[in-house]
Amino acid sequence: MSTITAVTTSDIRFPTSTSLDGSDAMNADPDYSAAYLVLGTDAADGHDGHAFVFTIGRGNDVQAAAIDALRGHLLGHDVEALLDDMGATWRWLVHDSQLRWLGPEKGVMHMAIGAAVNALWDLKAKRAGLPLWQMLSRMMPDEIADLVDYRYISDELSRDDAVRILTAQVATRAEREQTLLAAGYPAYTTSPGWLGYDDEKLARLCREALDAGFPQIKLKVGADLDDDIRRLRIAREVCGPDYPIAIDANQRWDVPAAIAWIQQLAPFAPAWIEEPTSPDDVLGHATIARAIAPIRVATGEHGANRVLFKQLLQARAIGVLQIDSVRVAGVNENIAILLLAAKFGVPVCPHAGGVGLCEAVQHLSMFDYIAVSGSMEGRMIEYVDHLHEHFVEPTRVEGGRYRAPEQPGSGMQMHAASRDRFRFPDGPEWAANPAARGAS
């Protein structure tokens, strides 16, 4: 038996606002950040569980404090008991009667619980000697189904539904695993599209994305219509008339403005419009989807929980579902969302536009391909080309495709040296730049 002996949290921030990496219509000066958790144990194998919650600067300390608030729940607990029944572990954390009041099941505390859940999954995969995607993909349908909390979603997804969806893929899992290992998983890149980039940089990065083999790019829109038209025209000239270009408004508009704005951009044939309005406005998304068809609506990176995703699917409000590895309460809840998407036949193209998100969410998409949807058709994972060097197993993208992670764990472990260097506010990177520290 082993126990959790340490719960260590860190406020880690990267000064990406200095280069405007990550800039969009709603987030003009993001400092990509991670409220980071390490679960230490007294096990002889020496494995720790690592996870984080992504933010963009100010407020990262609040998120780290929320994770730290779980210390009393975790310290001293029997690790094997937690890992052996991760469905029960998820419910024990999420259903805590006092913590629930802070949501319920949404917001800073829900994400903090997600960090604890993801750290336990990281530890479980390391103990199994497998990357998370492979460990999940090899679990039996009943085991996977038992990870999901069906409360609030049973009107659309029951445990029997989940078992049926998962069982349908079992016979061909091994074949898909080999395909994934040989060919990788499709990626698209957002790197050309940040709003802070000038036209020359936009054109250059579009050309580089084509040369790198990416099957799609994404541009940020929503700050100024004339600028959006000009930037989309440049991208179309570089990429050609048939190349998929998605656009992302990052919640900028209300419903009438979204419809009018997208109709002005329709001649450039967007592959989808992402986050056209408030992430909580299910019926607003449905209204937009009807008005701009056949352009698809995509959303999900700010989806608070499985209930919101259920409603988006019920309302036929989205044509692309975007999970995020750290917004909901960890792996378990994302599995519920993947199962809902599979039942409704909606492709999942995860959000990964932030530090560590590429490393983390690739495991979920690869699991989805092997064990849930059984398909890569119309599916791809977002990719941004910075900050990967800070992770023990950085994302590998070759020829526009994610290569399957090989190291045991969830991919969320950051190098200790990077955590020390970018610790806020006293790490060397921030101590040397008081002006930047004040801005963040």
Secondary structure, 3 states (H helix, E strand, C coil): CCEEEEEEEEEEECCHHHCCCCCCCCCCCCCCEEEEEEEEECCCCCCCEEEEEEECCCCHHHHHHHHHCCHHHHCCCEHHHHHHCHHHHHHHHHCCHHHHCCCCCCHHHHHHHHHHHHHHHHHHHHHHCCEHHHHHHCCCHHHHHCCCCCCCCCCCCCHHHHHHHHHCCHHHHHHHHHHHHHHCEEEEEEEEECCCCCHHHHHHHHHHHHHCCCCCEEEECCCCHHHHHHHHHHHHHHHCCCCCEEEECCCCCCHHHHHHHHHHHHHHCCCEEECCCCCCCHHHHHHHHHHHCCCEEEECCCCCCHHHHHHHHHCCCCCEECCCCCCCCHHHHHHHHHHHHHHHCCCECCCCCCCCHHHHHHHHHHHHHHHHCCCCCCCCEEECCCCHHHECCCCCEECCEECCCCCCECCCCECHHHHHHCECCCCHHHHCCHHHHHHC
